[in-house]
Amino acid sequence: MYHLDLTFLKGENITVDPKETENKFKNMIADEMCCNYHNISGCLACSVDHTFEPPFDERKIVEAESKGLLGHHFCELTENDNNIYSIGDMVIVDIEGFSEIARIVETGEIVKVKRQKFGFYGEDLPKVLRKSSDQDMDIYRENLIAESKARPIFRNNVEKYSLNMKLVDVHFQFDKKKLYFFYTSDGRVDFRELAKSLASEFKTRIELRQMGVRDEAKRIGGLGTCGREYCCSSFMNNFKKITTQVANQQNTSANISKLSGPCSKLKCCLCFEVDEN
């Protein structure tokens, strides 16, 4: 019988309540970010001259993500909104006159620190209208069913007009005012007749958006050769230009196929260890 000394687990940051432990952990991260933010030798200030302190945006702001055009975005809470929002909550967001459903991915002081780090302050933001109700979730599920039904109709029309288009994703705006089709193509496509046909079929505004192969991989998602979720779909919000010179600097394999991701482009992770100074 082994007797293990587990007293080291009884730290001040370990509590019985998982939520309380999570909040303490997030506060520790925020404190560490604030502490190192203006340290020129710190990783957060690497290659950046922070000789002045950007102001904190004191508005009530959360970070949310949506399948639609909202994407990954900071969203402002209204002044009279006293609801408590947690990570994972579904909310209805107003952006430029239309509404979308989104999922909250970050709240609290970390959002303020991130915005200060990026230099964001006082800009117009999408507004969180409310937490999604049961009725809102029913509409959301109806939209998902409509999206799945729209896929074969789109493909049939593409074949009908002999267009070189590959469907990537379909998105029905939450308020059903617009239906988006995301596609890839080797070149420009004249889809005017296709758009008219789809508009008459679905009785709503149609928007066709062409995307690149890297955006396609980000939107679809999946697991990389490392066994983890694609970097582009898990945490990256923009793409860097990656060349074979980056791979040569790290003495990696000369086999391009092994260095390429699912998008057939060089893997984004190749630039993670490159010194940009």
N, C-alpha and C positions, 0 to 999 in steps of 0.2 A: 504494500500500500504506500503510495507516494503522498507526501504532505507538501503541498505547494504554497508558498507565501504569496498571497494575492493582495497584500496591503497596498502595493504600488498602484492598484486600480482605484483606491479610495482617494482620488485627487479632488481638488476643489471644483474642477470643471466637469466631474462625472456626477450625474444626478439620477434619481430613479425615473424621473419623467423624461422620456426621449425628446419631447418638444423643447423642454427647458435646456437640455444638453445641446440641442441643435442651435438654439438662440444664443447660448454662451459661445459656442464655436464660431458662429457668424460674427458676433461682436469682437471676438479675438482677431478674426481675419480683418475686419474693418479697422481695428486699432493698429494692427501691423501695417496695413496699407497706408494709413494716415501718417504713421511714424516714419516710414521709409520713403514717403512720396517726394519729399524735398531733399533727400540725401542723394547727391550727385553720383555717389559710388554705388547706390542701391540699384537692384535690377529694374525697379519700376521707373527709375529716372535715367536709365542707361541711354546715352547719346542724346539726352534732352536736357536743355538748360532751364531748370525751374528756379529762376531767381526771384520770382514773385509768386504769390499765392492766389490762384484763381478763386473766385467767389463760389460758395456753396449755393446751389439752387434749393431754396427752402420750401418749394412747392411739394405737395404730396404726389410723388411719382413712383410708378411701378414699372417693371420691365416685363413685356409680354411678347408672345409670338403667335402668329396666325398663318394659316395655309394660304390666305389671299394676299393681296398687294400690301397689306400692312406689314407682313413679314415679321422680322425681329425688331421691336421698336420700344422706345420709352413712351409711356402713356401717363397722362395727368389725371388725377382724381379731382372731382369737383369739390368746391369748398364746403358744401353742405353734406358731403358723403362721409358718414361716420362709420361705415362698415370696416371690419377688420379683414384684410386680404392676406391670404397665405399662398405659398407656392403651390401650383396645381389648380387653383381656382379658375373656373371658366367665367369670363366677363364679356359684356357687349361693349364694343368700342365704336365711337363715332370718328370717322376720318374723312374730311373733305365732303361732308354731306351724305355719306353712305355709312352703313353699319356693318361691322364684322364681328364674329365671335373669336375670342382669343384666349390663350391659356397663360396665366401669370407664371413667370420663370424666376423672378427675383423681386424682393421687397426690402424696405427698411434702409438702414444707413449705407449698406453696400452699394445700393443704387446711386446714392448721392456721391459716394467716393468715386465710383466709376464715371459718373457724369463730369465730376471735377477733373478727373484724370484726362478725359477726352476733350475738356474745354467747353462743354455744353453748358449754356446758361441762358435762361429767359426766352428760348425759342418757342414757337407755337408747336404744341404736341397734340396728338390724338387724345380725345377725351374718353375716359371710362364712364359709360352711362350707368351701368348697374352690374351687379352679379347676375349671372344667367339663372333664370328660373326654370322650373320643370317644363313650362311651355316653350321657353327658348331652346331647351335641349331637344324637345320634340321637333321643332323647326330645323334644328341642326341635323338631326338624324334623317329627316325628310330630304334635306339638301344632299346628304351623302348618298341616299338611294337614287336621287335624280342624277347625281354625277356619274354613278355607275351605269345608269341607263343611257347617258349621253355618249359614252365611249364608243359603243358599236355604231351608233348613228353617225358620229364624226368620221369613223373609219370608212363606213360605206360611202359617205359623200366624198371623201378624199379619193377613193377608187373611181367614183362616178366621174369626177372632173380630172382624173389622171394627174394628181398633184404629188410632188415628191415631198411628203411631210410625214414625220414620225411623231405620233401623239405621246406626250410625256405625262401630262396630268390634266385633270379637269377640276375646276373650282366654281361652285355656285355661291355668289355673294350672299351673305346671311339674309339681307332684305330682299333677295331674289330680283334685284333690279338689273343684274348683269351676270352673264355666264362666261367664264374664262376658259380658253383652251390653250394649254402650253405645249409647244411642239419644237422639234429640231428639224433642220433642213440644211443641205449643203450650200444653198444659195437663197436668193430672194424668191418669194413665191407670190404669184398673183392670185389671191384668195377671195377676190370680191364676190364672185358667184357663189363660192362656198359659204361666205358669211351671210349672204342673202338667204340661201337655202336653210342654214342653221337658225337664222332669226325667225323665219316662217315656221320652222318646226317647233321651236321652244317658246315662241311668243315673248321674247325678252331681248335685251341688248346683248350682242355677242362681241367679245373681244378676243382676237387671236394674238398670242404673244410668242415670238420666236426666242429661244434661249440657246446658249452654248452647251457643249457637252459637259463642262464642269458644273454648270448650273443644273444640268439634268441629273448628274450623280448626287448633288446636294439635295435636290428635291425628292428623289426616289429613296435615297439612303441605302444602307447595307453594311456588311462587315468587310473590312480590308484583310489583306494577307496576314496582318499582325493579330487578327482575331478580335480587334476592337471596331467600334462603329466608325464610319468614315469621319475624318476630321472635319470635312466641309459641312457635314450635316449635324455634327454633334456640338461644335463650338465656334467654328470659323464663320465670320460674317462677310469677309471679302477674300479675294484671291490675289496672290502675288505671282509675278512672272518668275517662272522657274526654268533655268537653262541647264544643259549638260555640264556646264562649268561648275555649278553648285555640287553636282554629284562627284566630279573629279576632285574637288577640294576635300571631300570626305573619304576619298579612296574607296568608293563603293563599286559594286559590280558594273562592268562595262556593258552588260546585257540590258538594253533599254526595256525589254519586255518585263524584266524583274523590277525595274524602277518605275514602271507605269502603273497608274491606278485604274479603276474601272472605267474612267472617262477616256482612257488611252493617252492621257497626258502624264507628264512626270508627277510623281506623288508630292503632295503639298508638304509632307513631313520632311522632305529633303532640305527645306529651307529653315527648319526649326533650330538647327545648330550652327547656322551661318552667322558670323559676326558682321553686323551691318554698319559698324563704325567706319 
